Amino acid sequence: MKFSIGKTFLLGFGFFGVSVIWSVYNAYVPIFLADRFLLGAGFIGVFMTLDNIASLFIQPAVGAYSDRLRTRIGKRMPFILVGAPLAAISFTLLPISNSLFLFFLSATLLLLSMAIWRTPVIALMPDITPSKYRSPANGIINLMGGLGAIVAFFVGADLYEKNPEYPFLLGAALVLVAAILVFIFIREPKVTETTQVEKPDLIKSVKKLFADKEKSPLFMLGAIFFWFVAYAGIEAFFTLYGINYLQYTAADGARLLGQMAILLVIFAIPAGYIGAAIGRKRTIMIGVALMTACVVSMFILPPATLKIVLATVPVLKNIPVVGAILMVTGIAWALININSLPMVVDMTDATRIGTFTGLYYLFSTLSAITGPILYGFIIQLTGGSYNLVMIISPLFLVMAFLCMSFVKRGEAQS
């Protein structure tokens, strides 16, 4: 098995499609819920986690099942070919659902379809990449994901101003194109039964994590949970934070998230090589500390200061102080996110990559449930103080940093 940059970029189109869908979803669904259905922040937080609650049970099981599946087109590809078209259909239904019940059904269908193919498409990266190249490869994958977010935030913002349905139509089209490209150009490694003595099992793998004397995987998964709580809370409420605290429009709030995504894209591949050079654990801890400082600064600085325009750049348009802080946050998030999945899958063997990828998404999904609900009710109970988002997140980032300090495994293997 050799590392192919070209194949990794092509595989990245799968993550590109995933990123477009969720970036549009997180940017505009809270606005639909607030404006169209008149829900409070607490209920918005609950709604934004309904998809993740189902993913909690689906994605780890799908990851483990994909490890065992054998078909003519591979063990991951069938999930992609089923999940991506269903995701495209359900995504187009969201903006035209005029009742909360229909909106909920559309979101449920989206969740189920995305849960079917998200873990398998991500598990393909370690499937086709040797251990020592997985951080750089994950950098490429996340670069493609970042490009998807940029398209969603910048192109989607312009489209949203013309018609709120347009970003969703764009996302549906791109996810279909992404799935087709992955199917055409990516060939999975052949796996025969003689190379796999024991069938991977999710329950057994979880029990083994707790039974092992060396607890690095548990501390690693705990850190993942805490930093994703911090990130999910900010992501779910940032556009409403921009509208209510900074007095921006919804499109301007989405563009600010786009500015963060730009730096995430630029720094995705360098973050992977930094992790390979100085160690994944050290790189992640630097990223957590930097992200903590950025988020705290958004809490401390007053809105008038955060809105001071520092520069005007083509595509990015106006870059205010808050935009610059978010861009540094994008760098920090790249250091964290690019190196975390490779650490998790390098704590196991090749037969359980899908299972451990599923565990990675189990803990990140738990955080995606916890974050928006917790943040939403705190905001609601404090009378709409959206700025509190920027002081809750650093508390979880500190806990993530402490967990990482106990991790002793997960560096690149020879």
N, C-alpha and C positions, 0 to 999 in steps of 0.2 A: 504493500500500500504506500503510495507516494502522495506528497502534498501538491495539489494543483491549484494555483491561484485562479485560473480561468474557471475551473469547475466550481470553486468556492464562490466566486462572484455570481455564477449562474444559479447555484443553490440559494444564494442570498435573495433572489427574486421571490422565493417563498416567504421569507421574513419581511420583505418589502410589502407584499400583499397583506400580511398580518398587521404590519405597522400602519398602513394606510387606513385600514378598517378601524382599528382601535383609536387612532389619533382623531379621526373625524368623530367617532362615537363619543370620546371623552370631552371633546371641545364643544359639541353642539347639543348632545342629548340633555345635559343639565339645563341648558337654556330652554329647550322644548318643555321640559318638566316644570320649570319655573314660570314661563310665560304662557304656554298653551294650556297646561293642566293645573297651574297655580299651586304647586306643591311647595312646602317649606323646605328649608335646608336639610333638616333631619330626615325627612322622607326622601329627598333627592339622594342623600347619602345611602339610604337603604336600597333605593332603586338601582343605583349605580353599582351595587354589589350583588344584585340578584343573578346576573350572568356568572359571576365568580363563584357563587355558592354552588351552582350546578357543576361548574368546571372543577371545583374541589373534588368531586366524586368521579368525574369523567376522565380528566387528563391523566392522572397517575395510572388509572386502570388501562387507558388506551396505550400509554407508553409501555406498560408491562406486557400487554397483549401483543403489541407490535413486535416485541422481542421474540415472541413465540411463533408469530405468523409466518407462513411460507407460501408465496404465490409466484406465478411466472414473472410478474413485474416487480417483485420485491416484497419486503415486509413492511415498509413505510408508505410506499406509493399508493396503495389502495385507499388509505385514509385521506390522502390529499385529493384524489380524484372524486371522492364522495363529498368531503367537507367543503371544499372551495366553492363549487357551484351552489350548494345550499346557502353558504354564507353570502354570496352575491345576491341571491334572490331575497333573502330576509333583510339584507341591508337596504335594498331599494324600497322595502315596505315601511321602514321606520318613519321617514318624514311625511308619508301620506296617510299615516294612521291618525285619525282624528278623535279617537276615543282612547282613554287610558288603557282599557282592556285590550284593544287591538295593538296598541303600542307595546304593551307588556308581552303579548303573544309574539310579535315580531322580534322583540329583543330576546325572548326565550329561544326562538328558532335560530337566531344569530348565534347565541351562546352555544347551543348544542352543536351547530355545524362547525364553529371555530374550535370548540374543544375536541372535535373528532380529528382535526388535522394539525393543530398547532404543535403538540408534542412530537408526533412523527416527523414533521418537517424540520424541527430543530434537532432531533436525534440524528438526522442524516449527516449533520456536520461531523460529529465525532466518528460516525460510521465510516466516512470516507477520508478522515484526516488522522495522521499519526499523532501521538500524544504531545510531542514537543512542539508541534505546530498549531495546537488547538487554540491557544490564546490569539495568535495572529489571525487564524481562520475565523474565530469568533469576532475579531475586530472587523473583518470583511463583512461577515453576516450582519453585524450591527450597523456597519456603514450603510448597507442596503436598507436596513430598517430605518435608519435615520433619514435616508433619502425619501423613504415612504412618508415619514412624519413631515418632512419639509414640503413635499407635494400636498399633503393633507392640510397643513397649516397655511401655507402661502397661497397656493392655487385654490385650495378649498375656501379660504377667507374671501378671495375675490368672487368665487362662484356663489358663496353664501349671500353676499350682498346683492347678487342678481336674483337668486332664487334659492331658498334654504334646501331645496331638494337636490340641487346640482352636486354638492360635495359627496352626497351619498351615491349618486349615479356614477360619479368618477371612481369612488372607492370600489364599487361593485365591478366595474369594467377592469380596473387594474388588478384586482385579486384574481379574476379569471385569467388574465394574461400571464400573471406570475405563476399560477399553477400549471398552465400549459407549457411554459418555458422550463420549469423544473422537470415535468414529465418527459419532455423531449430530450433534454440534454444531460440529465443526471442518471447514472446507472449505479444501482446499489451493489455492494460487494456480495458475491455468492456465499451463502452460508449453508453448509451441509450438517446433517444431524450428527455426524461423527465428530464435528468440531465443537459440539455443544452437549456435554454430558447431562447437565441438570437444567431443566426448564426454568427460566426466571419466574419468580412469583413475588408480587408486590407485598403481600402480607408477611412472607418469610423475610423479605429484604428489610422491612420496617422493624420486625422483631430482632433481626441481627444487629441493626443499628443500636438498639438499646442494650443488647446482650454483650456487645464488644466492650472490652475494658478501655480501649482507646476511643474517645468520644469526639474526635475531630469532625466526623460527618454531622453529628448532632449540633455541635457549636456552629458549624458552617451553615447549616440549614436555619438555625436560630438567627444568625446574622442576616441571612437573606430575608427572613421574615421581617426583621426590624427595619432594615433600610427600605424595603418595599412598602411597609406601612407609611414611612415618611414620604416616599415618592408618590404613592397612590393617593394620599390625602391631598398633596399639592396639586397633582394632575387633575383630580376630580373637581376641585373647587377653584382652580386658578382663573378660569374665565369669569366666574362670579366674583372672585376677589378683585379682578381687574375692573369689572363693572361697578361694584359696590364700594370698594375701598379707594381705587385709583381713579375712578370716574372715566374709564375707557369704554369704548364700544366693544361688543362681542367679537367683532372681526379683529380689532386691535389687540384684544387679549389673546386670540389665537395666533396672531403674528408674533407676539412676544414669546409664546411657546415655540414658534418656528425659529426664532433667533437662538433659543437654547438648542433646538434640534440641529441647526447648522453647525454649531461647535461640536456637538456629539458626533456628527458625520465626519467632520474634519479630523477629530481626535480618535476616532474608532480604531483605525489601524495602528497609529502610534501607541495607543493604550495597550494593544495586544503585544507589541514588540517591547514596550516597557515592562510588562508583566513577565515576558520571557527573559528579559535582561536582568532585572533586579529582584524577581520573584513575584508571584501572583499575590501572595498574602500581603507583602509590603506595599505593593501598588494599590491594592484595595483599601488598605488602612489610610494611605495618603488621600485617596479619593473621598473616603468617609469624612475625614477631618476637614478637607477643603469644602465639601458640600455643606457641612455643618456651619462653617463660618459664613458661607454665602447666604444660607437661609436665615440665620440670625440677623445678618445685616439688613435683610428685607423687612424684618420685624422692627428693628431699631430705627431705621431711617424714616422720616415722615413722608407722606405722599408727595408733597411739593418737591422734595429732593429726588425721590424715586422717578419723578416724571421729567426731570431736566434732560433735555435732548443733548446727547454728547456728539452725535454724528448722524449724517444722512447718507445711506449707502444704497446703491441700486439693488433691487430685490428685497433686501432687508428693510428698506425705507428708514424711518426714524429709529435711532437706537438711543433710548433713554437710559438713565442710570439703572433702572430695574432690568432693562434688556441686557446691559453689560453684565450685571450680576448673574442673570440667568445663563448667559453665555459661558461664564466661568463655571456655573453649576453643571452645564452640559459637559465640560471637560472632566469635572469630578465624577459625574455619573458614568462617563465612558470608562474611567479608570476602575470603577466598581463593577459595572455591568459586564464589561468585555471579559474580565478575568474570573468572574464567579462561576459561570456554567462549566468552563474547563476544569476548575478546581473540583467541582462536584463529580463530574464524570471520571476524573482521574483518581477518585477515591474508590473505584470499583474496577471490575474487569470488563472485557469487551462484550461478554454475553449479557450484561445488565445495563448497558448504556441507556436503552430506552426506559428501563425501570428507574434509574437514578435521574434521568431527565424529567421523568414524571414526578419524582420526589421534589426536584427543584421547583417545578411548577405547582406542586401541592402547597409548598410553603409560601411561594410568591402569591399564589391565589388566596391563601388564608389571609395574607396581609392586604390583598386587594379588597377583601371583604371587610376586614377590621378597620382599615384606614378611613374610607369614605363614611362609614356609619359613625365611627367615633368622632371624626372631625365635624360631620354634619350636625350631630346632636349638640356638640359643644358650641358650635356657631349659633344654632337655634336657641339654646338655653341662655346664651349671652346676648340675645337680641340682635343677631346678625353681625357679629364682630368677625368678619372674614380675615382680619389681620392675625387672628389667633392661630391660623393655619401655620404661620411662619415661626411660631414658638413651640408648637406641639411637635413638629417634625424633628427639630434638633434633639429632643429628648429621646426619640427612637433611634436617631443616628448614633448617639452616645452609647446606647445599649448594643447596637450593631458593632461598634468599635470594640467594646468589651468582649463580645462573643468571639470576634476575629482574633483577639489576643490569645485565645486558648486553642486555636486551630494549628495542628502540627503536620497535616498531610494535604495533598492536593496539588503539589507542584508538578511540573512537567516530568514525565517518565521517559527514560531512555528507551 
